[in-house]
Amino acid sequence: MSDFDAVVVGAGAVGLACGFQLAKAGNSVLVLESANRIGSGVSSRNSEVVHAGFYYPSGSLKAKFCVEGRRAMYQFLREHSVNYEKCGKLFVATEESDIAAIEKYYKQGEINGVENARWITGAEAIALEPHLRAVAAVEYLESGVMDAHGYMDALEGEIEAMGGSVVLNSPFLGATPSAEGYDIRVGGESPTTITAKKLLISSGLNAQKCAHTIEGFPKERIPTQYLAKGNYFSLSMKAPFQRLIYPPPVPGALGTHYRRDLGGIARFGPDIEWITEENYVVDPKRGDSFYEAIRTFWPGLPDGALTADYAGIRPKIHAQNQPQPDFVLDSPNDHGMDGLICLFGIESPGLTSSLAIGAEVTKRLS
């Protein structure tokens, strides 16, 4: 008899959401986390934005999971008294040449089922946000910001309330298929081996490394990982906008955008910086490009108002200048190993999509 029905590797937002959905479906669940706290990786270094779902291609997992996940996210946050603000987003054309891109994504949002969106003129956008520069915009009322750590704390609490466990300082060392599922090696102060019928790898930047330690997992199915750093700068003055302000996307990212966080601090970013080794140092010299990008939609940004803040790293599975792929949920129908799913390339909108990803993982492992 297995020790657990399901073991999840990685206690970030997606891993915890998967653990929650698996536990809700009646599975005994253990979530393994190598760090000394939950959500200390990719999940702790993002924009904490709840995305509407208009960026993603028709029929993609990102389109499906972002819309479904957003709806489920707001309900979960309300039910668990996790702080959020549905502040809305202005997707802004600052030049006539931007309008075609804005219109393209507006139509894509309609295809994806994004509700409560409207096309507005530049004058209407400026009436909403007087400091804004815009010739046209789309207002997305379903976009917002949320407390990612509060969300993860609530997920952990739900897992434990349903009899599951989240164990810290317990790195995943590898797994071997067995008659009843998987023998899973766990490191830490007291290394051990546990058994589970189902195994989910949801370990962000470590997903490829973990997959390589699973005996029998096809190596050709492990995508090459690329690191795309996103730097953020904060504003040392009153926040100029109430809503999220987003320009058209850039290759590989959504563009340097604006948000006012739940504490009222204005932040800009992330940009995109392709790197070869993990590091989270923000170079203040990158501020020059931030001033240039921000002033396209906020011409009144004063000199010296930006301060280097923090950085995150996107666990990408495409190189610079390559097309951005969909989420990868490598499942038994793909790799042929029963009871195993490996998640690769779970970057934005991973946080917004997390509950929907968890529901799909639960379905595929049932």
C-alpha positions as CSV (number, residue, x, y, z in Angstrom):
1,M,0.0,0.0,0.0
2,S,1.4,3.4,-0.9
3,D,2.1,6.1,1.7
4,F,0.2,8.7,-0.3
5,D,-2.1,8.8,-3.2
6,A,-0.3,11.8,-4.7
7,V,3.1,13.5,-4.1
8,V,3.6,17.0,-5.5
9,V,7.1,18.4,-5.9
10,G,7.2,22.1,-5.4
11,A,5.3,24.3,-3.0
12,G,4.9,27.4,-5.2
13,A,1.5,28.7,-6.3
14,V,0.9,26.1,-9.0
15,G,2.2,23.2,-6.9
16,L,0.0,24.2,-4.0
17,A,-3.0,24.7,-6.2
18,C,-2.4,21.2,-7.7
19,G,-2.1,19.8,-4.2
20,F,-5.3,21.5,-3.2
21,Q,-7.3,20.2,-6.2
22,L,-5.9,16.7,-5.7
23,A,-6.9,16.7,-2.0
24,K,-10.3,18.1,-2.8
25,A,-10.8,15.2,-5.2
26,G,-10.2,12.8,-2.2
27,N,-6.5,12.0,-2.6
28,S,-4.1,11.8,0.3
29,V,-1.5,14.5,-0.6
30,L,2.1,15.3,0.3
31,V,3.7,18.4,-1.1
32,L,7.5,18.4,-1.0
33,E,9.4,21.7,-0.9
34,S,13.2,22.0,-0.9
35,A,13.3,25.5,0.6
36,N,12.6,26.5,4.1
37,R,9.3,28.2,3.2
38,I,6.5,27.9,0.6
39,G,6.5,30.1,-2.5
40,S,10.1,31.2,-2.2
41,G,10.9,30.7,-5.9
42,V,9.2,32.0,-9.0
43,S,6.0,32.6,-7.1
44,S,7.6,35.1,-4.8
45,R,9.0,37.3,-7.6
46,N,6.2,38.2,-9.9
47,S,3.7,41.1,-10.5
48,E,0.9,39.5,-8.4
49,V,-1.4,40.4,-11.3
50,V,-4.6,38.5,-12.0
51,H,-4.7,38.5,-15.8
52,A,-7.9,38.7,-17.9
53,G,-6.8,36.2,-20.5
54,F,-6.6,38.0,-23.8
55,Y,-3.0,37.5,-24.8
56,Y,-3.0,33.8,-25.6
57,P,-3.6,32.0,-28.8
58,S,-7.0,30.4,-29.6
59,G,-7.3,26.9,-28.1
60,S,-4.1,27.1,-26.1
61,L,-3.8,25.9,-22.5
62,K,-2.8,29.4,-21.5
63,A,-6.0,30.8,-23.0
64,K,-8.2,28.2,-21.4
65,F,-6.4,28.1,-18.0
66,C,-6.1,31.9,-17.6
67,V,-9.8,32.5,-18.1
68,E,-10.9,29.6,-16.0
69,G,-8.2,30.1,-13.4
70,R,-9.1,33.8,-13.0
71,R,-12.7,33.1,-12.3
72,A,-11.8,30.4,-9.8
73,M,-9.0,32.6,-8.3
74,Y,-11.4,35.5,-7.4
75,Q,-13.9,33.1,-5.8
76,F,-11.1,31.4,-3.8
77,L,-9.7,34.7,-2.7
78,R,-13.1,35.9,-1.5
79,E,-13.9,32.7,0.3
80,H,-10.6,32.7,2.1
81,S,-10.4,36.4,2.9
82,V,-7.2,36.9,0.9
83,N,-6.6,40.5,-0.1
84,Y,-7.1,41.5,-3.7
85,E,-8.3,44.4,-5.7
86,K,-10.1,44.1,-9.0
87,C,-8.7,47.4,-10.2
88,G,-9.0,46.8,-13.9
89,K,-6.4,47.3,-16.6
90,L,-5.9,49.7,-19.5
91,F,-4.2,48.1,-22.4
92,V,-2.9,51.2,-24.1
93,A,-2.0,52.4,-27.6
94,T,0.3,55.4,-27.2
95,E,0.8,55.9,-30.9
96,E,-1.4,55.3,-33.9
97,S,0.9,52.5,-34.9
98,D,0.0,50.6,-31.7
99,I,-3.7,50.4,-32.5
100,A,-3.5,47.4,-34.7
101,A,-1.8,45.3,-31.9
102,I,-4.3,46.5,-29.4
103,E,-7.2,45.6,-31.7
104,K,-5.7,42.2,-32.4
105,Y,-5.5,41.3,-28.7
106,Y,-9.0,42.7,-28.1
107,K,-10.4,40.3,-30.7
108,Q,-8.4,37.5,-29.2
109,G,-9.9,38.2,-25.8
110,E,-13.4,37.9,-27.3
111,I,-12.4,34.5,-28.8
112,N,-10.9,33.4,-25.4
113,G,-14.1,34.3,-23.6
114,V,-12.8,37.3,-21.7
115,E,-15.7,39.2,-20.3
116,N,-16.2,42.9,-19.2
117,A,-13.9,44.4,-21.8
118,R,-14.5,47.5,-23.8
119,W,-12.7,49.5,-26.5
120,I,-12.3,53.1,-25.6
121,T,-10.9,56.2,-27.2
122,G,-7.7,57.9,-26.0
123,A,-9.8,60.8,-24.5
124,E,-11.9,58.2,-22.6
125,A,-8.8,56.6,-21.3
126,I,-7.3,59.9,-20.2
127,A,-10.6,60.8,-18.4
128,L,-10.1,57.6,-16.4
129,E,-6.4,58.2,-15.8
130,P,-5.5,61.9,-16.3
131,H,-1.7,61.3,-16.3
132,L,-1.9,58.8,-19.1
133,R,-0.8,59.3,-22.7
134,A,-3.1,57.3,-25.0
135,V,-4.6,57.5,-28.5
136,A,-6.8,54.4,-27.8
137,A,-7.1,51.6,-25.2
138,V,-9.1,48.6,-24.1
139,E,-10.4,48.6,-20.5
140,Y,-10.4,45.1,-18.9
141,L,-12.5,45.3,-15.7
142,E,-11.6,41.7,-14.7
143,S,-7.9,42.3,-14.2
144,G,-6.5,43.0,-10.8
145,V,-3.8,42.5,-8.2
146,M,-3.7,40.1,-5.4
147,D,-1.7,38.9,-2.3
148,A,0.2,35.9,-3.8
149,H,1.7,34.9,-0.4
150,G,-1.7,35.1,1.3
151,Y,-3.1,32.9,-1.5
152,M,-0.4,30.3,-1.0
153,D,-0.9,30.3,2.7
154,A,-4.6,29.7,2.2
155,L,-3.9,26.8,-0.2
156,E,-1.5,25.2,2.3
157,G,-4.2,25.6,5.0
158,E,-6.7,23.9,2.8
159,I,-4.4,21.0,2.0
160,E,-3.7,20.4,5.7
161,A,-7.4,20.8,6.6
162,M,-8.1,17.9,4.2
163,G,-5.5,15.7,5.8
164,G,-2.6,16.5,3.5
165,S,0.9,17.8,4.4
166,V,3.3,20.4,3.1
167,V,6.8,19.5,4.1
168,L,9.7,22.0,3.9
169,N,13.4,21.5,3.6
170,S,12.7,18.2,1.8
171,P,14.3,18.2,-1.7
172,F,13.1,15.7,-4.3
173,L,16.1,13.5,-5.2
174,G,14.4,11.2,-7.7
175,A,11.8,8.5,-8.3
176,T,11.6,4.9,-9.5
177,P,8.4,3.3,-10.9
178,S,7.1,0.5,-8.8
179,A,4.1,-1.9,-8.9
180,E,1.9,0.6,-7.0
181,G,3.2,3.8,-8.4
182,Y,6.6,5.5,-7.5
183,D,9.3,5.1,-4.9
184,I,10.3,8.7,-4.2
185,R,13.6,9.6,-2.6
186,V,13.5,12.7,-0.4
187,G,16.6,14.5,1.0
188,G,17.0,16.8,3.9
189,E,18.2,16.3,7.5
190,S,16.5,12.8,7.6
191,P,16.6,11.3,4.0
192,T,13.9,8.8,3.3
193,T,12.0,7.0,0.6
194,I,8.2,7.3,0.4
195,T,5.7,5.7,-2.0
196,A,2.9,7.3,-4.0
197,K,0.5,6.2,-6.7
198,K,0.8,9.6,-8.4
199,L,3.6,12.0,-8.9
200,L,3.5,15.6,-10.1
201,I,6.6,17.7,-10.8
202,S,5.7,21.4,-10.4
203,S,9.1,22.8,-9.4
204,G,9.5,25.8,-11.7
205,L,13.1,26.5,-12.3
206,N,14.0,23.0,-11.1
207,A,11.5,21.1,-13.2
208,Q,14.0,19.8,-15.8
209,K,16.4,18.8,-13.1
210,C,13.7,16.8,-11.3
211,A,12.5,15.1,-14.5
212,H,16.1,13.9,-15.2
213,T,16.0,12.0,-11.9
214,I,12.9,10.0,-12.6
215,E,13.9,6.6,-13.8
216,G,12.4,5.8,-17.2
217,F,11.2,9.3,-18.0
218,P,12.1,9.9,-21.7
219,K,15.0,12.3,-21.8
220,E,13.9,13.6,-25.2
221,R,10.7,14.9,-23.6
222,I,12.5,17.2,-21.2
223,P,12.7,20.6,-22.9
224,T,15.8,22.8,-22.7
225,Q,15.4,25.5,-20.1
226,Y,16.2,29.2,-20.8
227,L,16.3,31.9,-18.1
228,A,14.6,35.2,-18.7
229,K,15.1,37.6,-15.9
230,G,12.5,40.3,-15.2
231,N,13.7,43.4,-13.4
232,Y,11.3,45.7,-11.4
233,F,11.7,49.3,-10.4
234,S,9.6,51.1,-7.8
235,L,8.4,54.7,-7.8
236,S,9.5,57.1,-4.9
237,M,6.3,59.2,-5.1
238,K,2.6,58.8,-5.1
239,A,1.2,56.2,-7.5
240,P,0.0,58.1,-10.7
241,F,-2.6,55.5,-11.8
242,Q,-5.3,53.5,-10.1
243,R,-5.5,50.9,-12.8
244,L,-3.0,48.5,-14.3
245,I,-1.4,50.1,-17.3
246,Y,0.0,47.8,-20.0
247,P,1.6,48.7,-23.4
248,P,1.5,46.2,-26.2
249,P,3.7,43.0,-25.6
250,V,7.3,42.6,-26.6
251,P,8.8,39.4,-27.9
252,G,8.9,36.9,-25.0
253,A,7.1,39.1,-22.4
254,L,4.2,41.4,-21.8
255,G,6.2,44.6,-21.9
256,T,7.3,47.0,-19.1
257,H,4.0,47.7,-17.4
258,Y,2.6,49.6,-14.3
259,R,0.9,48.4,-11.3
260,R,-0.1,49.8,-7.9
261,D,0.3,47.1,-5.4
262,L,-2.0,46.4,-2.5
263,G,0.1,48.6,-0.2
264,G,-0.2,51.6,-2.6
265,I,3.3,51.4,-4.0
266,A,3.8,52.0,-7.7
267,R,6.0,49.5,-9.5
268,F,7.1,49.1,-13.1
269,G,8.3,45.9,-14.8
270,P,9.2,43.3,-15.6
271,D,11.5,43.9,-18.5
272,I,13.2,41.0,-20.1
273,E,16.9,40.2,-19.7
274,W,18.1,36.8,-21.0
275,I,20.7,35.3,-18.7
276,T,22.7,32.1,-18.4
277,E,22.9,31.7,-14.7
278,E,20.4,32.4,-11.9
279,N,20.8,35.7,-10.2
280,Y,18.4,38.3,-8.8
281,V,20.5,41.5,-8.7
282,V,18.8,44.5,-10.3
283,D,21.3,46.6,-12.2
284,P,20.3,50.3,-11.5
285,K,21.7,51.1,-15.0
286,R,18.7,49.3,-16.5
287,G,16.7,52.3,-15.2
288,D,17.5,54.2,-18.4
289,S,15.5,51.8,-20.5
290,F,12.7,51.9,-17.9
291,Y,12.4,55.7,-18.1
292,E,12.2,55.5,-21.9
293,A,9.5,52.7,-21.8
294,I,7.4,54.3,-19.1
295,R,7.4,57.8,-20.6
296,T,5.6,56.4,-23.7
297,F,2.5,56.1,-21.5
298,W,3.4,58.4,-18.6
299,P,5.3,61.4,-20.0
300,G,5.2,63.1,-16.6
301,L,7.6,60.6,-15.0
302,P,10.2,62.8,-13.2
303,D,13.9,62.2,-13.5
304,G,15.3,60.3,-10.5
305,A,11.9,58.9,-9.4
306,L,12.7,55.2,-10.0
307,T,14.6,52.9,-7.6
308,A,15.9,49.4,-8.5
309,D,13.6,47.0,-6.6
310,Y,13.6,43.3,-7.2
311,A,13.9,40.7,-10.0
312,G,12.3,37.3,-10.9
313,I,13.2,34.7,-13.4
314,R,10.8,33.1,-15.9
315,P,11.4,29.3,-16.4
316,K,11.2,29.5,-20.2
317,I,11.3,26.7,-22.7
318,H,12.1,28.8,-25.7
319,A,15.2,30.8,-26.5
320,Q,15.4,34.5,-27.3
321,N,13.7,35.4,-30.6
322,Q,11.9,32.0,-30.8
323,P,8.1,31.7,-30.7
324,Q,6.7,31.6,-27.2
325,P,5.2,28.0,-26.6
326,D,2.2,26.9,-24.6
327,F,2.3,25.5,-21.1
328,V,3.5,21.9,-21.1
329,L,1.7,19.4,-18.9
330,D,3.6,16.2,-19.9
331,S,1.1,13.5,-19.0
332,P,0.8,9.7,-19.2
333,N,-0.7,9.9,-22.7
334,D,2.4,11.8,-23.8
335,H,5.3,9.9,-22.1
336,G,3.7,6.5,-21.3
337,M,4.4,6.5,-17.6
338,D,1.2,6.0,-15.5
339,G,0.5,8.4,-12.7
340,L,3.1,11.0,-13.6
341,I,2.8,14.5,-14.8
342,C,5.7,17.0,-15.3
343,L,5.0,20.7,-15.7
344,F,7.4,22.7,-17.9
345,G,7.4,26.3,-18.9
346,I,4.9,27.5,-16.4
347,E,5.5,31.2,-16.6
348,S,2.9,34.0,-16.9
349,P,-0.1,33.5,-16.6
350,G,0.9,30.6,-14.3
351,L,-0.3,32.4,-11.1
352,T,-3.7,33.3,-12.5
353,S,-4.0,29.9,-14.1
354,S,-3.0,27.9,-11.0
355,L,-6.3,26.6,-9.9
356,A,-7.3,25.6,-13.4
357,I,-3.9,23.9,-13.9
358,G,-4.6,22.0,-10.7
359,A,-8.0,20.9,-11.8
360,E,-6.6,19.6,-15.2
361,V,-3.8,17.8,-13.4
362,T,-6.3,16.1,-11.1
363,K,-8.4,15.1,-14.1
364,R,-5.5,13.6,-16.0
365,L,-4.3,11.7,-12.9
366,S,-7.7,10.3,-12.1
